[in-house]
Structure formats: C-alpha cells, structure tokens
Amino acid sequence: MEYVTAAPHPRSEAVGSARADRRSLAVALLCGALGATVALLATRQQWSEGTTMVAGGPFPLTADGSDVTGVPAALAIVGLASLVAVFAVRRAGRVAVSVLLTLCGAGTIAAALFGASDRSALDEQAARASGDTSATVDALTHTAWPYAAAVGGVLILLAGLLALRYGRLWPAMSGRYERGGTRPRRAAAVDLDRPEDLWKALDRGEDPTGTGPA
C-alpha cells in the first residue's frame, strides 16, 4: 500500500518565506545598529596605558581609542548610514550598498585588531611630555576595548552579509516618496477672495490663479 505525501500548500510556503525574510531583516538591523554602537563606544574608552620618565620620575600616560586610530569610528558611522541606505535603493544599488556595509564591518575589525597592539600614540605622548623626540613609553599595557570594537565590526559584517544574501527580498522605501511614483492631484477649488484658501493652495504647490504651477 502506497502512501502519497501531500505537497505543501503554496500559501504556507509563501507565509514561511515572508517570515524568514522578516527574521533576516530584523537580525540585520539589530546587528548593524548594535555593532555600530559598540564600535563607537569602544573607541571612546582607554585602549592603552604606560609611563615615561619625566624629571627623573615616572609619568603616567593613557591613550583612548580615538587617540590610537579614528578608522573604527569612521567606518562604524559609514556602516550605519549604509544600513539605512539599503532601504532607499533597489536592485544593483542595494547590492552595492550591501557590499559597502560588509566592507565597513571588515575594516572595523582589522583597524581595531591592529590598534590593540599599537604603541605609537603613547610614544608621541612620551615625546611631548619629556621634551625628547626619542623618548618612548615604558611598561605598556593594553585594555580589552580594542577587542570590543572588533566585536562591533563583526556585527556590522554580519549585517552586511545578511543584506547581500537576503536584501533583494526586503521591502524598499515607499514609492510615494519617489518623484516617479507620485500621482498628480487635482487642484482643489480656491476662493480667491479668501486669503486662507490662497495660502493652502500655495502650500500644496498649486497655482491659486489657475495659470500654471506654483
């Protein structure tokens, strides 16, 4: 006796696909926004510290992430803007923006990891503090904040990869905001003897005299 397996209903498949699209969209938005926030906050924290000899004694030095490198913060801002721009473009434009978002995530990771072992910022501070251009920092240590910035970059990278994979299925900005999608409206009747009607017509972009566009 043979059993015939019923094929899934097309409507059920469509509903499942729509749910998957919404999940990928929600995850991408969460990862992109959270990643950019983490990267920006991490660059404002202390990344390294050390000492240099000034007047025969140790002088403490510290460097924030912004002192070490401005690349992670800049790429996080660009990545956040790219995430928003994904919904303003379609087709090839959406792919291009998704690629940019992915590159921002990868660049943030690379810059943060490179900054985790950087000592040039503290060496510059040591030279200024001691008045000796050849002075360098001593007892150099690094914090975990560069790695936190790298984690933010990973989240941005994940958002970009999701946009590349599922972005074509995501909704775009409503066509009513596009020039080509606007529908002409019929001009309302305007009483030329009533100033309020004249102002309302001008606000709508209409010519209250009926001789041409405002």
N, C-alpha and C positions, 0 to 999 in steps of 0.2 A: 504494500500500500504506500503510495507516494504522497508526501505532504508538500503542498505548494506554499511557499512563504510569500506573504502579501508584500508588495512593494510599498515603500514609504510614500505617504501622501505628499504630493508636490507642495501643498500648503505648509505641511510640517517641516519639510526641508527648507522652505523659504524663511519660516519663523526661526529655525535653528541657525540659519546663516545670518539673519539680521541680529540675533543675539550675540553671535560670535563677533560680528562687526562692531557692535556697541561695546563689547568687552575689550577688544583690541584698542578702540578709541579711548575708552576710559583709562586703560593701563598706560597708553602712550601719553595722555595728558598728565596723569599723575606722576609718571616717571620724569617727564620733561620739566614740569614745574618744580617738583621736589629736587631733582638733580641740580637745576639752575640755582635754587635757593641754597642748597647745601654748599655748592661751589662758591657762591658769592660770600656766604657767611664764613666759610673756612679761610678765604683769602684775607679776611679782616682780623684773623687771630694770629697769635705768635707762632711762627714756624721754627725759629732757631734762637739760640742764645749762647753767649760766651763771654770772655773777658779779654782785656788788653791792658798792657802796662802803661799807666799814666802817672808821672811824677813819682816813680818808684813803687807804685802800688797797683793792685788790680782794679780795673774799671769795668763795670758790667755793661754788656751790650745785648740788645734784643732786636729781632727783625720780624715784622709781620709778613704775611703772605704777599701783600701788595708791595712791600719793600723788595722782596725776592724776585717776583715776576708778576706782571699785570696780565699775562696771557689767559690764565684760567678764568678770571673775572670777565674779561672782554668776550671770550668765547661763550661763557655761560649766558651773557646778555644776548649775543647774536643767536645762540641756540634757542633761547626763549622766544625771541622775535620770529625765528624760523618756524617754531611750533605753532604760533598763532597764524603765520602766513600760509601754512598748509591748507587752511580752510578758505583762504581767499583766492586760491588758484585751482586750476584743473589740469588734468592730463599731464603733458610734458612739464608744465610749470610746477605741478605738485611733486613730480619726481625730482626735479632739480632742487626744490626747497627741502625735500626729504634727505637728499644727498648732503646738502649743506648742514642740516641738523645732525646727521650722522658724523660728518667731519668735525663739527664743533665738539661733539662728545669725545671723539678720539683725540683731538688736540688738547682738550682739557685734561684728559688722563695723562698724556705724555708730558705736558708742561708741569702738572702737579708732581709727578714722579721725579722729573728732572730737578724740580725745586726742592725736593725732600733732602737732597744731598748738596745743595748749593751753599757756598760759603762766601761768595763774592760780596753780598750785601753787608755782611758783618765785617769783612775785610775793609770795605770802604769806610764804614763807621770807625773802625780801629784807626785807620789812617787819619781821619779828620780829628778824632779825639786826642791822638798823641801828637799830631802835627808832623808825623813821619810818614811819607808816602810808601815806605817799605814795610810798615807795621802790618801785622796780621792778627787775626783773632786767635785766642787760646781757649782751651777747654770747651770746644764747640760741641753743642748738643742740639738735636732736632726734636720737635714735638710730633704728635700724630696728626696734626691738622693738614699737612700736605696730602696725606693718605685719605683724609676725609674729603678733600677737594677732588681727589681721583675717584672716589666713590660717586660723587656728584657727576663726574664725567661719564662714569659707567651708566648711570641712569639716563643721562642725555643721549648717550649712544644707543641704549635700548629703545628709547622713544623714536630715534631716527630709523632704526631697523624695523620697528613696527610700522612706521609711516611708509617705508619702502615696500613692505610686504602687503599691508592692508590699506594703505592710503587711498588707493583708487576706489575703494568701497565706501569710504567715509563721506558724509554729506559735505557740501560746499556752501559758501555764503549764499544767502537767498538772492535770487535773480532780481528781486525788486530794487536792490541797491545798485544794480549794474545799469549803465546807460542803455545798453541794448535790450534790457529786459523791462524797461519802463513802458507803460501803456499810456497813450495820450489821454488826458482827461478833458472832458467837455467843460468849457468855461461856464461858470455859474453866472446867472443874470446879475448884473451890477446896476444899482441905482446911483447914477452919477451925482444925484443931489444929496447923497448920504456919505459923509467922509469915512465912516467906519467900513462901508462896503468897498470904497476905493482902496483903503489900506489892506483889507483882507485879500482883495484881488492881487495887489502887488506882492503880498506875502506868498501867494500861490504861484507867483511867476507869470501872471496873466496881465494882459494889457486891458485896463478897465475901459478904454475908449473903443476897443474892438478893431483897432487899425493894424495891429501886429503884436508880436511877442513883447513882453515887458523886458 
